[in-house]
């Protein structure tokens, strides 16, 4: 299991488009990918779970990956979030 705390930088937070892009990207990995936010855990491969988390700009989340390709999933996930999910 690997994890990293990152801050969401895109102005609109995890709304429909960036949540969809993120869930699709994480879905290609076999490991479990979880977003921890406000004491709750959300499946990062599920668009609806990400939307339900209501993660706004400036929020710190922990991205947790557990499985065979966990390092690759964590690396891509962190890079996507830090780059603003294509929005900034």
N, CA, C and O atoms as a CHARMM CRD file, in Angstrom:
* protein
*
  352
    1    1 UNK  N      0.83900  -1.18300   0.00000 PROA 1      0.00000
    2    1 UNK  CA     0.00000   0.00000   0.00000 PROA 1      0.00000
    3    1 UNK  C      0.88100   1.24300   0.00000 PROA 1      0.00000
    4    1 UNK  O      1.83900   1.34200   0.76700 PROA 1      0.00000
    5    2 UNK  N      0.54200   2.19000  -0.87400 PROA 2      0.00000
    6    2 UNK  CA     1.24400   3.47000  -0.93800 PROA 2      0.00000
    7    2 UNK  C      0.19800   4.57700  -0.89500 PROA 2      0.00000
    8    2 UNK  O     -0.93900   4.38600  -1.32700 PROA 2      0.00000
    9    3 UNK  N      0.59000   5.73700  -0.37000 PROA 3      0.00000
   10    3 UNK  CA    -0.34600   6.85300  -0.31200 PROA 3      0.00000
   11    3 UNK  C      0.41000   8.16900  -0.33000 PROA 3      0.00000
   12    3 UNK  O      1.60600   8.23200  -0.04400 PROA 3      0.00000
   13    4 UNK  N     -0.32300   9.21500  -0.67300 PROA 4      0.00000
   14    4 UNK  CA     0.25800  10.55800  -0.65600 PROA 4      0.00000
   15    4 UNK  C     -0.86500  11.56400  -0.46300 PROA 4      0.00000
   16    4 UNK  O     -1.95800  11.41400  -1.00900 PROA 4      0.00000
   17    5 UNK  N     -0.56900  12.59800   0.32900 PROA 5      0.00000
   18    5 UNK  CA    -1.52300  13.69300   0.50700 PROA 5      0.00000
   19    5 UNK  C     -1.25600  14.74600  -0.56200 PROA 5      0.00000
   20    5 UNK  O     -0.11500  15.14300  -0.79700 PROA 5      0.00000
   21    6 UNK  N     -2.33100  15.18700  -1.19900 PROA 6      0.00000
   22    6 UNK  CA    -2.23600  16.21200  -2.23700 PROA 6      0.00000
   23    6 UNK  C     -3.37300  17.21300  -2.05200 PROA 6      0.00000
   24    6 UNK  O     -4.39500  16.90400  -1.43800 PROA 6      0.00000
   25    7 UNK  N     -3.18000  18.41500  -2.58900 PROA 7      0.00000
   26    7 UNK  CA    -4.19200  19.45800  -2.50900 PROA 7      0.00000
   27    7 UNK  C     -4.80300  19.67000  -3.88000 PROA 7      0.00000
   28    7 UNK  O     -4.08900  19.82100  -4.87200 PROA 7      0.00000
   29    8 UNK  N     -6.11500  19.68100  -3.93000 PROA 8      0.00000
   30    8 UNK  CA    -6.82800  19.89600  -5.18200 PROA 8      0.00000
   31    8 UNK  C     -6.68000  21.36300  -5.57400 PROA 8      0.00000
   32    8 UNK  O     -7.03500  22.25000  -4.79800 PROA 8      0.00000
   33    9 UNK  N     -6.15500  21.62700  -6.77900 PROA 9      0.00000
   34    9 UNK  CA    -5.86200  23.00000  -7.18000 PROA 9      0.00000
   35    9 UNK  C     -6.80800  23.56300  -8.24000 PROA 9      0.00000
   36    9 UNK  O     -6.84000  24.77600  -8.44600 PROA 9      0.00000
   37   10 UNK  N     -7.58300  22.70300  -8.91900 PROA 10     0.00000
   38   10 UNK  CA    -8.46000  23.27400  -9.94500 PROA 10     0.00000
   39   10 UNK  C     -9.61500  24.04000  -9.29400 PROA 10     0.00000
   40   10 UNK  O    -10.17700  23.60400  -8.29000 PROA 10     0.00000
   41   11 UNK  N     -9.95500  25.18100  -9.88100 PROA 11     0.00000
   42   11 UNK  CA   -10.86700  26.14800  -9.27100 PROA 11     0.00000
   43   11 UNK  C    -12.24500  25.59100  -8.93400 PROA 11     0.00000
   44   11 UNK  O    -12.84100  26.00300  -7.93900 PROA 11     0.00000
   45   12 UNK  N    -12.75700  24.67900  -9.72300 PROA 12     0.00000
   46   12 UNK  CA   -14.10700  24.16600  -9.50600 PROA 12     0.00000
   47   12 UNK  C    -14.14400  22.88700  -8.65800 PROA 12     0.00000
   48   12 UNK  O    -15.21800  22.33300  -8.42400 PROA 12     0.00000
   49   13 UNK  N    -12.99400  22.42300  -8.20500 PROA 13     0.00000
   50   13 UNK  CA   -12.95500  21.19200  -7.42000 PROA 13     0.00000
   51   13 UNK  C    -13.23200  19.97200  -8.28500 PROA 13     0.00000
   52   13 UNK  O    -13.09000  20.02200  -9.50700 PROA 13     0.00000
   53   14 UNK  N    -13.63000  18.87500  -7.64500 PROA 14     0.00000
   54   14 UNK  CA   -13.91800  17.62100  -8.35800 PROA 14     0.00000
   55   14 UNK  C    -15.36300  17.64200  -8.84000 PROA 14     0.00000
   56   14 UNK  O    -16.20800  16.94300  -8.28200 PROA 14     0.00000
   57   15 UNK  N    -15.65900  18.43200  -9.86700 PROA 15     0.00000
   58   15 UNK  CA   -16.99600  18.41000 -10.45500 PROA 15     0.00000
   59   15 UNK  C    -17.02700  17.33100 -11.53800 PROA 15     0.00000
   60   15 UNK  O    -16.07700  16.55800 -11.65800 PROA 15     0.00000
   61   16 UNK  N    -18.07700  17.26800 -12.30900 PROA 16     0.00000
   62   16 UNK  CA   -18.32800  16.15100 -13.22100 PROA 16     0.00000
   63   16 UNK  C    -17.17400  15.83300 -14.19000 PROA 16     0.00000
   64   16 UNK  O    -16.74600  14.68100 -14.26500 PROA 16     0.00000
   65   17 UNK  N    -16.67100  16.81600 -14.92200 PROA 17     0.00000
   66   17 UNK  CA   -15.65800  16.52800 -15.92400 PROA 17     0.00000
   67   17 UNK  C    -14.35300  16.02200 -15.31800 PROA 17     0.00000
   68   17 UNK  O    -13.88100  14.95900 -15.72200 PROA 17     0.00000
   69   18 UNK  N    -13.74500  16.74100 -14.36200 PROA 18     0.00000
   70   18 UNK  CA   -12.49300  16.22100 -13.81500 PROA 18     0.00000
   71   18 UNK  C    -12.68000  14.91100 -13.04200 PROA 18     0.00000
   72   18 UNK  O    -11.78700  14.06300 -13.04000 PROA 18     0.00000
   73   19 UNK  N    -13.81700  14.74400 -12.39500 PROA 19     0.00000
   74   19 UNK  CA   -14.07600  13.48800 -11.68200 PROA 19     0.00000
   75   19 UNK  C    -14.15300  12.33000 -12.66900 PROA 19     0.00000
   76   19 UNK  O    -13.65400  11.23900 -12.39400 PROA 19     0.00000
   77   20 UNK  N    -14.77600  12.56900 -13.81500 PROA 20     0.00000
   78   20 UNK  CA   -14.87800  11.54100 -14.85000 PROA 20     0.00000
   79   20 UNK  C    -13.51000  11.19600 -15.42300 PROA 20     0.00000
   80   20 UNK  O    -13.18300  10.02200 -15.60000 PROA 20     0.00000
   81   21 UNK  N    -12.72200  12.20700 -15.70700 PROA 21     0.00000
   82   21 UNK  CA   -11.36900  12.00000 -16.23500 PROA 21     0.00000
   83   21 UNK  C    -10.54100  11.19800 -15.23200 PROA 21     0.00000
   84   21 UNK  O     -9.83000  10.26700 -15.60900 PROA 21     0.00000
   85   22 UNK  N    -10.63800  11.56400 -13.95900 PROA 22     0.00000
   86   22 UNK  CA    -9.84900  10.89400 -12.92000 PROA 22     0.00000
   87   22 UNK  C    -10.30000   9.44800 -12.73100 PROA 22     0.00000
   88   22 UNK  O     -9.46900   8.54100 -12.68700 PROA 22     0.00000
   89   23 UNK  N    -11.60000   9.22900 -12.62100 PROA 23     0.00000
   90   23 UNK  CA   -12.11700   7.87100 -12.41600 PROA 23     0.00000
   91   23 UNK  C    -11.74900   6.96800 -13.59000 PROA 23     0.00000
   92   23 UNK  O    -11.38700   5.80900 -13.38600 PROA 23     0.00000
   93   24 UNK  N    -11.83500   7.48000 -14.80800 PROA 24     0.00000
   94   24 UNK  CA   -11.47100   6.70100 -15.99500 PROA 24     0.00000
   95   24 UNK  C     -9.99600   6.34100 -15.97900 PROA 24     0.00000
   96   24 UNK  O     -9.63000   5.20500 -16.28000 PROA 24     0.00000
   97   25 UNK  N     -9.15000   7.29800 -15.63000 PROA 25     0.00000
   98   25 UNK  CA    -7.70000   7.04300 -15.57700 PROA 25     0.00000
   99   25 UNK  C     -7.35800   6.00300 -14.50600 PROA 25     0.00000
  100   25 UNK  O     -6.52200   5.13000 -14.73700 PROA 25     0.00000
  101   26 UNK  N     -7.99300   6.09100 -13.35000 PROA 26     0.00000
  102   26 UNK  CA    -7.70400   5.13800 -12.27200 PROA 26     0.00000
  103   26 UNK  C     -8.28500   3.75800 -12.57200 PROA 26     0.00000
  104   26 UNK  O     -7.78200   2.75100 -12.07300 PROA 26     0.00000
  105   27 UNK  N     -9.33200   3.70600 -13.37800 PROA 27     0.00000
  106   27 UNK  CA    -9.97900   2.44500 -13.71700 PROA 27     0.00000
  107   27 UNK  C     -9.11300   1.48600 -14.51000 PROA 27     0.00000
  108   27 UNK  O     -9.39200   0.28800 -14.55300 PROA 27     0.00000
  109   28 UNK  N     -8.07100   1.99600 -15.13600 PROA 28     0.00000
  110   28 UNK  CA    -7.19900   1.10800 -15.92400 PROA 28     0.00000
  111   28 UNK  C     -6.21500   0.32200 -15.05500 PROA 28     0.00000
  112   28 UNK  O     -5.53100  -0.57600 -15.54600 PROA 28     0.00000
  113   29 UNK  N     -6.14700   0.65700 -13.78000 PROA 29     0.00000
  114   29 UNK  CA    -5.24100  -0.04100 -12.86100 PROA 29     0.00000
  115   29 UNK  C     -5.98300  -1.15900 -12.13200 PROA 29     0.00000
  116   29 UNK  O     -7.17600  -1.04600 -11.85000 PROA 29     0.00000
  117   30 UNK  N     -5.26100  -2.23600 -11.83200 PROA 30     0.00000
  118   30 UNK  CA    -5.88200  -3.36300 -11.13100 PROA 30     0.00000
  119   30 UNK  C     -5.92900  -3.14600  -9.62100 PROA 30     0.00000
  120   30 UNK  O     -6.73700  -3.77200  -8.93300 PROA 30     0.00000
  121   31 UNK  N     -5.07700  -2.27200  -9.10000 PROA 31     0.00000
  122   31 UNK  CA    -5.05800  -2.03400  -7.65200 PROA 31     0.00000
  123   31 UNK  C     -6.30500  -1.26600  -7.22300 PROA 31     0.00000
  124   31 UNK  O     -6.99800  -0.66700  -8.04500 PROA 31     0.00000
  125   32 UNK  N     -6.57400  -1.29600  -5.92400 PROA 32     0.00000
  126   32 UNK  CA    -7.64000  -0.47700  -5.34400 PROA 32     0.00000
  127   32 UNK  C     -7.11900   0.94900  -5.22300 PROA 32     0.00000
  128   32 UNK  O     -5.98900   1.16300  -4.78300 PROA 32     0.00000
  129   33 UNK  N     -7.93400   1.92200  -5.60900 PROA 33     0.00000
  130   33 UNK  CA    -7.56100   3.33100  -5.49800 PROA 33     0.00000
  131   33 UNK  C     -8.63800   4.02300  -4.67300 PROA 33     0.00000
  132   33 UNK  O     -9.81600   4.00600  -5.02800 PROA 33     0.00000
  133   34 UNK  N     -8.22000   4.62700  -3.57500 PROA 34     0.00000
  134   34 UNK  CA    -9.15600   5.24200  -2.63700 PROA 34     0.00000
  135   34 UNK  C     -8.76600   6.68700  -2.37400 PROA 34     0.00000
  136   34 UNK  O     -7.58600   7.01900  -2.25800 PROA 34     0.00000
  137   35 UNK  N     -9.77500   7.53500  -2.28400 PROA 35     0.00000
  138   35 UNK  CA    -9.57000   8.92100  -1.87300 PROA 35     0.00000
  139   35 UNK  C    -10.06800   9.03300  -0.44000 PROA 35     0.00000
  140   35 UNK  O    -11.21500   8.69600  -0.14800 PROA 35     0.00000
  141   36 UNK  N     -9.20000   9.50800   0.45800 PROA 36     0.00000
  142   36 UNK  CA    -9.59900   9.76100   1.84000 PROA 36     0.00000
  143   36 UNK  C     -9.76000  11.26600   2.00600 PROA 36     0.00000
  144   36 UNK  O     -8.84600  12.04300   1.72800 PROA 36     0.00000
  145   37 UNK  N    -10.95700  11.66000   2.46900 PROA 37     0.00000
  146   37 UNK  CA   -11.27900  13.08000   2.61000 PROA 37     0.00000
  147   37 UNK  C    -12.28900  13.25200   3.74100 PROA 37     0.00000
  148   37 UNK  O    -13.30800  12.56300   3.78200 PROA 37     0.00000
  149   38 UNK  N    -12.00500  14.16400   4.64500 PROA 38     0.00000
  150   38 UNK  CA   -12.90300  14.46500   5.77000 PROA 38     0.00000
  151   38 UNK  C    -13.29000  13.22800   6.57500 PROA 38     0.00000
  152   38 UNK  O    -14.43600  13.09900   7.00600 PROA 38     0.00000
  153   39 UNK  N    -12.34900  12.32900   6.77600 PROA 39     0.00000
  154   39 UNK  CA   -12.60700  11.14300   7.58900 PROA 39     0.00000
  155   39 UNK  C    -13.33800  10.02200   6.88100 PROA 39     0.00000
  156   39 UNK  O    -13.65100   9.00400   7.49800 PROA 39     0.00000
  157   40 UNK  N    -13.61900  10.18900   5.59100 PROA 40     0.00000
  158   40 UNK  CA   -14.31600   9.16400   4.81400 PROA 40     0.00000
  159   40 UNK  C    -13.41700   8.64400   3.69300 PROA 40     0.00000
  160   40 UNK  O    -12.46300   9.30400   3.28200 PROA 40     0.00000
  161   41 UNK  N    -13.74400   7.45800   3.21400 PROA 41     0.00000
  162   41 UNK  CA   -13.01000   6.85600   2.09900 PROA 41     0.00000
  163   41 UNK  C    -13.94700   6.70600   0.91000 PROA 41     0.00000
  164   41 UNK  O    -15.09900   6.29800   1.05900 PROA 41     0.00000
  165   42 UNK  N    -13.43700   7.04100  -0.27300 PROA 42     0.00000
  166   42 UNK  CA   -14.22600   6.98100  -1.49900 PROA 42     0.00000
  167   42 UNK  C    -13.47300   6.19200  -2.56900 PROA 42     0.00000
  168   42 UNK  O    -12.25600   6.32200  -2.70700 PROA 42     0.00000
  169   43 UNK  N    -14.20000   5.38200  -3.31500 PROA 43     0.00000
  170   43 UNK  CA   -13.61900   4.61900  -4.41200 PROA 43     0.00000
  171   43 UNK  C    -13.28100   5.59600  -5.53800 PROA 43     0.00000
  172   43 UNK  O    -14.17300   6.21300  -6.12000 PROA 43     0.00000
  173   44 UNK  N    -11.98700   5.73500  -5.84100 PROA 44     0.00000
  174   44 UNK  CA   -11.53800   6.70000  -6.85000 PROA 44     0.00000
  175   44 UNK  C    -11.77300   6.21000  -8.27100 PROA 44     0.00000
  176   44 UNK  O    -11.48900   6.93400  -9.22600 PROA 44     0.00000
  177   45 UNK  N    -12.28500   4.99700  -8.42800 PROA 45     0.00000
  178   45 UNK  CA   -12.61300   4.48100  -9.76100 PROA 45     0.00000
  179   45 UNK  C    -14.08800   4.70900 -10.08200 PROA 45     0.00000
  180   45 UNK  O    -14.55700   4.35400 -11.16400 PROA 45     0.00000
  181   46 UNK  N    -14.81300   5.30200  -9.13800 PROA 46     0.00000
  182   46 UNK  CA   -16.24600   5.52800  -9.29300 PROA 46     0.00000
  183   46 UNK  C    -16.55500   7.01900  -9.40800 PROA 46     0.00000
  184   46 UNK  O    -16.33000   7.78200  -8.46900 PROA 46     0.00000
  185   47 UNK  N    -17.06900   7.42300 -10.56200 PROA 47     0.00000
  186   47 UNK  CA   -17.44600   8.81600 -10.77600 PROA 47     0.00000
  187   47 UNK  C    -18.41100   9.29000  -9.69600 PROA 47     0.00000
  188   47 UNK  O    -18.23300  10.37300  -9.13800 PROA 47     0.00000
  189   48 UNK  N    -19.42100   8.49800  -9.39900 PROA 48     0.00000
  190   48 UNK  CA   -20.42500   8.90800  -8.41600 PROA 48     0.00000
  191   48 UNK  C    -19.84400   9.04000  -7.01100 PROA 48     0.00000
  192   48 UNK  O    -20.24500   9.92100  -6.25100 PROA 48     0.00000
  193   49 UNK  N    -18.89800   8.16300  -6.66500 PROA 49     0.00000
  194   49 UNK  CA   -18.24200   8.26600  -5.34800 PROA 49     0.00000
  195   49 UNK  C    -17.44300   9.55400  -5.24700 PROA 49     0.00000
  196   49 UNK  O    -17.47200  10.22800  -4.21700 PROA 49     0.00000
  197   50 UNK  N    -16.73200   9.89500  -6.30800 PROA 50     0.00000
  198   50 UNK  CA   -15.92300  11.12100  -6.29600 PROA 50     0.00000
  199   50 UNK  C    -16.82500  12.34700  -6.18800 PROA 50     0.00000
  200   50 UNK  O    -16.53900  13.25800  -5.41100 PROA 50     0.00000
  201   51 UNK  N    -17.90800  12.37700  -6.95900 PROA 51     0.00000
  202   51 UNK  CA   -18.84900  13.49500  -6.90700 PROA 51     0.00000
  203   51 UNK  C    -19.46200  13.59900  -5.50800 PROA 51     0.00000
  204   51 UNK  O    -19.61200  14.69900  -4.97500 PROA 51     0.00000
  205   52 UNK  N    -19.81500  12.46100  -4.91600 PROA 52     0.00000
  206   52 UNK  CA   -20.44100  12.43700  -3.59100 PROA 52     0.00000
  207   52 UNK  C    -19.52000  12.99000  -2.50300 PROA 52     0.00000
  208   52 UNK  O    -19.99600  13.46400  -1.47100 PROA 52     0.00000
  209   53 UNK  N    -18.20500  12.93400  -2.72700 PROA 53     0.00000
  210   53 UNK  CA   -17.25600  13.41800  -1.72600 PROA 53     0.00000
  211   53 UNK  C    -17.28400  14.94200  -1.57900 PROA 53     0.00000
  212   53 UNK  O    -16.85000  15.47000  -0.55600 PROA 53     0.00000
  213   54 UNK  N    -17.79000  15.65200  -2.59300 PROA 54     0.00000
  214   54 UNK  CA   -17.86800  17.12700  -2.56300 PROA 54     0.00000
  215   54 UNK  C    -16.51500  17.76800  -2.24400 PROA 54     0.00000
  216   54 UNK  O    -16.40200  18.57500  -1.32100 PROA 54     0.00000
  217   55 UNK  N    -15.51400  17.40600  -3.00400 PROA 55     0.00000
  218   55 UNK  CA   -14.16000  17.90900  -2.76700 PROA 55     0.00000
  219   55 UNK  C    -13.98500  19.22400  -3.52300 PROA 55     0.00000
  220   55 UNK  O    -14.08500  19.25600  -4.74900 PROA 55     0.00000
  221   56 UNK  N    -13.72800  20.29600  -2.79800 PROA 56     0.00000
  222   56 UNK  CA   -13.60400  21.64100  -3.36100 PROA 56     0.00000
  223   56 UNK  C    -12.14400  22.03000  -3.55700 PROA 56     0.00000
  224   56 UNK  O    -11.23900  21.37100  -3.04600 PROA 56     0.00000
  225   57 UNK  N    -11.93300  23.10100  -4.29800 PROA 57     0.00000
  226   57 UNK  CA   -10.59100  23.64200  -4.51700 PROA 57     0.00000
  227   57 UNK  C     -9.92200  23.95100  -3.17700 PROA 57     0.00000
  228   57 UNK  O    -10.54700  24.51000  -2.27600 PROA 57     0.00000
  229   58 UNK  N     -8.65700  23.58500  -3.05800 PROA 58     0.00000
  230   58 UNK  CA    -7.90500  23.83900  -1.83700 PROA 58     0.00000
  231   58 UNK  C     -8.01900  22.74300  -0.79800 PROA 58     0.00000
  232   58 UNK  O     -7.35600  22.79500   0.23800 PROA 58     0.00000
  233   59 UNK  N     -8.86000  21.74500  -1.06600 PROA 59     0.00000
  234   59 UNK  CA    -9.02800  20.63800  -0.11800 PROA 59     0.00000
  235   59 UNK  C     -7.83700  19.69000  -0.19200 PROA 59     0.00000
  236   59 UNK  O     -7.34300  19.38100  -1.27600 PROA 59     0.00000
  237   60 UNK  N     -7.38100  19.23300   0.97500 PROA 60     0.00000
  238   60 UNK  CA    -6.31700  18.23000   1.00200 PROA 60     0.00000
  239   60 UNK  C     -6.95500  16.85400   1.08200 PROA 60     0.00000
  240   60 UNK  O     -7.80500  16.59200   1.93300 PROA 60     0.00000
  241   61 UNK  N     -6.52900  15.98100   0.17900 PROA 61     0.00000
  242   61 UNK  CA    -7.01600  14.61100   0.17000 PROA 61     0.00000
  243   61 UNK  C     -5.82400  13.67600   0.26900 PROA 61     0.00000
  244   61 UNK  O     -4.68600  14.06700   0.01000 PROA 61     0.00000
  245   62 UNK  N     -6.10000  12.43700   0.64700 PROA 62     0.00000
  246   62 UNK  CA    -5.05200  11.41400   0.63200 PROA 62     0.00000
  247   62 UNK  C     -5.45300  10.39200  -0.41700 PROA 62     0.00000
  248   62 UNK  O     -6.54400   9.82300  -0.37100 PROA 62     0.00000
  249   63 UNK  N     -4.55600  10.17000  -1.35800 PROA 63     0.00000
  250   63 UNK  CA    -4.77300   9.17600  -2.39500 PROA 63     0.00000
  251   63 UNK  C     -4.06600   7.89900  -1.95900 PROA 63     0.00000
  252   63 UNK  O     -2.85500   7.90800  -1.73700 PROA 63     0.00000
  253   64 UNK  N     -4.81000   6.80100  -1.83500 PROA 64     0.00000
  254   64 UNK  CA    -4.27100   5.53600  -1.34600 PROA 64     0.00000
  255   64 UNK  C     -4.43200   4.46900  -2.43000 PROA 64     0.00000
  256   64 UNK  O     -5.53000   4.25600  -2.94400 PROA 64     0.00000
  257   65 UNK  N     -3.33600   3.81000  -2.76800 PROA 65     0.00000
  258   65 UNK  CA    -3.36400   2.75500  -3.78700 PROA 65     0.00000
  259   65 UNK  C     -2.83100   1.47200  -3.15900 PROA 65     0.00000
  260   65 UNK  O     -1.81200   1.48700  -2.46900 PROA 65     0.00000
  261   66 UNK  N     -3.52700   0.36000  -3.40300 PROA 66     0.00000
  262   66 UNK  CA    -3.15100  -0.90600  -2.79800 PROA 66     0.00000
  263   66 UNK  C     -3.35900  -2.03700  -3.80400 PROA 66     0.00000
  264   66 UNK  O     -4.49000  -2.37800  -4.15000 PROA 66     0.00000
  265   67 UNK  N     -2.24800  -2.60900  -4.26700 PROA 67     0.00000
  266   67 UNK  CA    -2.34200  -3.70900  -5.22400 PROA 67     0.00000
  267   67 UNK  C     -1.09600  -3.78800  -6.09500 PROA 67     0.00000
  268   67 UNK  O     -0.11100  -3.09000  -5.85200 PROA 67     0.00000
  269   68 UNK  N     -1.14800  -4.64200  -7.11200 PROA 68     0.00000
  270   68 UNK  CA     0.04100  -4.92000  -7.91600 PROA 68     0.00000
  271   68 UNK  C      0.63800  -3.71700  -8.64200 PROA 68     0.00000
  272   68 UNK  O      1.86100  -3.62500  -8.75600 PROA 68     0.00000
  273   69 UNK  N     -0.16700  -2.81200  -9.12500 PROA 69     0.00000
  274   69 UNK  CA     0.36300  -1.65700  -9.86700 PROA 69     0.00000
  275   69 UNK  C      0.14600  -0.35100  -9.09600 PROA 69     0.00000
  276   69 UNK  O     -0.09500   0.70300  -9.68500 PROA 69     0.00000
  277   70 UNK  N      0.23800  -0.44700  -7.77500 PROA 70     0.00000
  278   70 UNK  CA    -0.05200   0.68800  -6.89900 PROA 70     0.00000
  279   70 UNK  C      0.84600   1.89700  -7.14300 PROA 70     0.00000
  280   70 UNK  O      0.37500   3.03300  -7.10500 PROA 70     0.00000
  281   71 UNK  N      2.13600   1.66500  -7.39200 PROA 71     0.00000
  282   71 UNK  CA     3.05400   2.79200  -7.58800 PROA 71     0.00000
  283   71 UNK  C      2.72000   3.58400  -8.84500 PROA 71     0.00000
  284   71 UNK  O      2.75600   4.81400  -8.83500 PROA 71     0.00000
  285   72 UNK  N      2.39700   2.88800  -9.91800 PROA 72     0.00000
  286   72 UNK  CA     2.03300   3.55900 -11.17500 PROA 72     0.00000
  287   72 UNK  C      0.72800   4.33300 -11.00500 PROA 72     0.00000
  288   72 UNK  O      0.60900   5.46000 -11.48600 PROA 72     0.00000
  289   73 UNK  N     -0.24500   3.74000 -10.33100 PROA 73     0.00000
  290   73 UNK  CA    -1.53900   4.39900 -10.11000 PROA 73     0.00000
  291   73 UNK  C     -1.35900   5.65100  -9.25400 PROA 73     0.00000
  292   73 UNK  O     -1.92300   6.70100  -9.56100 PROA 73     0.00000
  293   74 UNK  N     -0.58100   5.54300  -8.19100 PROA 74     0.00000
  294   74 UNK  CA    -0.35400   6.69200  -7.30800 PROA 74     0.00000
  295   74 UNK  C      0.35800   7.80700  -8.06400 PROA 74     0.00000
  296   74 UNK  O     -0.01200   8.97600  -7.95100 PROA 74     0.00000
  297   75 UNK  N      1.36600   7.44700  -8.82400 PROA 75     0.00000
  298   75 UNK  CA     2.12100   8.43600  -9.58500 PROA 75     0.00000
  299   75 UNK  C      1.22400   9.19900 -10.55400 PROA 75     0.00000
  300   75 UNK  O      1.27000  10.42800 -10.60600 PROA 75     0.00000
  301   76 UNK  N      0.40800   8.47700 -11.32100 PROA 76     0.00000
  302   76 UNK  CA    -0.47700   9.13900 -12.27800 PROA 76     0.00000
  303   76 UNK  C     -1.54900   9.96000 -11.57100 PROA 76     0.00000
  304   76 UNK  O     -1.84200  11.08300 -11.98100 PROA 76     0.00000
  305   77 UNK  N     -2.13200   9.40900 -10.51700 PROA 77     0.00000
  306   77 UNK  CA    -3.17600  10.12200  -9.78700 PROA 77     0.00000
  307   77 UNK  C     -2.67800  11.42900  -9.19200 PROA 77     0.00000
  308   77 UNK  O     -3.34400  12.45700  -9.30300 PROA 77     0.00000
  309   78 UNK  N     -1.51600  11.39500  -8.56300 PROA 78     0.00000
  310   78 UNK  CA    -0.93900  12.59900  -7.95800 PROA 78     0.00000
  311   78 UNK  C     -0.62100  13.62700  -9.04000 PROA 78     0.00000
  312   78 UNK  O     -0.89500  14.81500  -8.87400 PROA 78     0.00000
  313   79 UNK  N     -0.04500  13.16900 -10.14000 PROA 79     0.00000
  314   79 UNK  CA     0.29700  14.07500 -11.23700 PROA 79     0.00000
  315   79 UNK  C     -0.95900  14.75100 -11.78700 PROA 79     0.00000
  316   79 UNK  O     -0.94600  15.95100 -12.06300 PROA 79     0.00000
  317   80 UNK  N     -2.03200  13.99500 -11.94600 PROA 80     0.00000
  318   80 UNK  CA    -3.28200  14.55600 -12.47300 PROA 80     0.00000
  319   80 UNK  C     -3.84200  15.62900 -11.53000 PROA 80     0.00000
  320   80 UNK  O     -4.24700  16.70300 -11.97500 PROA 80     0.00000
  321   81 UNK  N     -3.86000  15.33100 -10.23900 PROA 81     0.00000
  322   81 UNK  CA    -4.42500  16.26400  -9.26200 PROA 81     0.00000
  323   81 UNK  C     -3.55700  17.52400  -9.17400 PROA 81     0.00000
  324   81 UNK  O     -4.07800  18.63900  -9.16500 PROA 81     0.00000
  325   82 UNK  N     -2.23800  17.34400  -9.10900 PROA 82     0.00000
  326   82 UNK  CA    -1.33600  18.49800  -8.98300 PROA 82     0.00000
  327   82 UNK  C     -1.34300  19.37000 -10.22200 PROA 82     0.00000
  328   82 UNK  O     -1.03800  20.56000 -10.13700 PROA 82     0.00000
  329   83 UNK  N     -1.68700  18.80100 -11.38200 PROA 83     0.00000
  330   83 UNK  CA    -1.71800  19.58800 -12.62100 PROA 83     0.00000
  331   83 UNK  C     -3.08600  20.23800 -12.84400 PROA 83     0.00000
  332   83 UNK  O     -3.29000  20.90700 -13.85600 PROA 83     0.00000
  333   84 UNK  N     -4.01500  20.05000 -11.92200 PROA 84     0.00000
  334   84 UNK  CA    -5.33400  20.68800 -12.01300 PROA 84     0.00000
  335   84 UNK  C     -6.34600  19.91600 -12.84200 PROA 84     0.00000
  336   84 UNK  O     -7.37800  20.46300 -13.22900 PROA 84     0.00000
  337   85 UNK  N     -6.06000  18.65300 -13.11800 PROA 85     0.00000
  338   85 UNK  CA    -6.99200  17.79500 -13.87000 PROA 85     0.00000
  339   85 UNK  C     -7.40100  18.44000 -15.19100 PROA 85     0.00000
  340   85 UNK  O     -8.54600  18.32500 -15.62700 PROA 85     0.00000
  341   86 UNK  N     -6.44400  19.12000 -15.81900 PROA 86     0.00000
  342   86 UNK  CA    -6.69300  19.72200 -17.11200 PROA 86     0.00000
  343   86 UNK  C     -7.46800  21.03300 -17.06700 PROA 86     0.00000
  344   86 UNK  O     -7.92000  21.51600 -18.10500 PROA 86     0.00000
  345   87 UNK  N     -7.62900  21.62100 -15.87100 PROA 87     0.00000
  346   87 UNK  CA    -8.43700  22.83500 -15.77000 PROA 87     0.00000
  347   87 UNK  C     -7.70600  24.07800 -15.28000 PROA 87     0.00000
  348   87 UNK  O     -7.68200  25.09100 -15.97900 PROA 87     0.00000
  349   88 UNK  N     -7.12200  24.02100 -14.11700 PROA 88     0.00000
  350   88 UNK  CA    -6.46800  25.13400 -13.43500 PROA 88     0.00000
  351   88 UNK  C     -7.09300  26.44600 -13.70500 PROA 88     0.00000
  352   88 UNK  O     -6.63600  27.46500 -13.18900 PROA 88     0.00000
